[in-house]
Amino acid sequence: MEIPEAKLIKSEIVLRDMDLSDEVKMTRKALIRWLALSLGLISKKESRQSIVSVLEALMYYHLKEKKEPNYQDLVDYFQKNNVQMNEKTIRYHLTQLRKSGVLEEDRGIYRFAGFHYDNLSSALQASYQKRAHTAFFNISHAIRELERMFQEEKTE
């Protein structure tokens, strides 16, 4: 019997332990790119900047404006900052951020998962820990099943 592995995957968690060098801390763009890499939102050799730009716009509204932005707010941010990005790209990255569990959307309003203007790092940590807890719950269940199967197996 062939198992359709791809259909079994609900989500993936990529979290990288990275050095936070002084060089990275020199610019906002570098810090946002570092954050995207650390949270597994982009790959190690990712050259496209669009996800970093979307993440930067979201950070601007959440951390500076203390506002949960809608799609038009993000478009306005890009126009104000001379960032060229089409609607399809923006919506794609918003969808990917939602699928990854980093972002929540309610009636066209976007916010970081669990974030209520107090501590974004704690909200992101809780989001990743929740998904890790769920994954390890299922892993534990699978191991218990294997233990049972090995115990029931007749030894010859």
N, C-alpha and C positions, 0 to 999 in steps of 0.2 A: 504494500500500500504506500503510495507516494503522499507525503505530507506537504501541503501548500504553505511553506514557511512564511512567505511574504504576507499572506492573508492573516497569519497569526499575530503579526507585529502590530501592536496598538500605538506605540510611540517608541522613540529612541532617546536616550540621554547621553549626550556627549558633554563631558566636563573636563577641562584641561587645567592642570596645575602648572601655571606659568609664572616666570619671574616678572615682577612689576618694576622694571628698571627706571632710573631717573630719566632716561631718554624717552621712554613711553609717556612719562608724566609731563612732558614738555608741552604737548598740545592736546586740545580736546579731541581732535580727529584720531590721534594716536591712541588715546585712552579708550575711545569708543570702539576702535578696531580691536584693541587688546581685549576689551570686554566681549565683543562678538566672537573672537577666537576662544576665549576662556569658557564662554557659555556654549561653545560648540555650534554657534549659529552660522559660522563660515568655516571653510576648510583651511588647512595650513597654507596652502598655496593659492588661496582665493585672490584674484586680481580685481574682480568687479567691486565697485564701491557702492552700488545701489542699496544693499542691505545696511551698510554702515550709515548711509545718508538717512534712511528711514529710521534707524535706531537713534541717530542724533536728533532728528526732529521729535521723536517721541520723548527722548530725555529732556529736550528743551521745554516741552509743554509740561511734563510731569515735575521736573526739578526746578525750573525757573519760574514758569507761569503758574505752577500749582493748579493746572487745569487738565482735565481729561479731554484730549483733542478728538475731533471728528476728522473725516477724510479731507474736508475742505481746509481745515486748519493746517493739515500737513502740506497740502498743495500750496497754501499761502506761505508757509515756512520755506518751501523750496523756491518759490518765486522770489521772495525777499532775499534769499541767500544765493540766488543765481545758480541753482542746482537744476539741471535739465533731467527730468524723469517723466516718463509717460504714465498715464493712468493704469495701464495693465501691469507695469512693473511695481508701482506702489501697492496696488491691491494684491499682487502676488506675494510680496514680502509681508504684508499685513496678515495674509492667510497663513503663510509659513510660520510667522511668529505665534499666531494663535495655535496652530497645530503642534508647535514645540512646547506649548504650555507657558510661554513667557508672557504672552499678551492675552487679554480678555477683551471681548467686544460685546457691547450691549446697546442695541438700537443705534448703531453707527458711531458709538462713542468708544474710544480705545483707552485701556489702562493696563499697566503691568499687573500680572496675576497677583492678587492679594495685596496690592498696593493701595494705601489710603493716606498718602501724604505724610507718612511718618518715617519709614525706613525702607528704602527700595532694596538695599542689599538683603535685608531680612526677608522681604517678600519673595525675592528671587530664590533665596536659599530654601525657603519653605516650599516653593513650587517644585524645585528640583528634588528636595527630600521626599515630598509626597509621592512623586513619580517613582523614585528609587525604592521607597517603602513598598509600594504596590508591586513593583517588579520582584523585589526580594520575598514578598509574601508568596507569590506564585512559584518562585524558585524553591522556597522552603517546602511548599506543597509537593512539587515534583520530586524533591529529594526524599521526602517521606514515602512517596509512592515507590520510588526505587528501593528504599530500605525494605518496604513490605514485600516487593517482588523478589528481592534477593533472599529474604528470610523464608519465603514460601517455596523457593526453588529447591528442588530435591538435590541433594549432593550425592554423588556416586563415587 
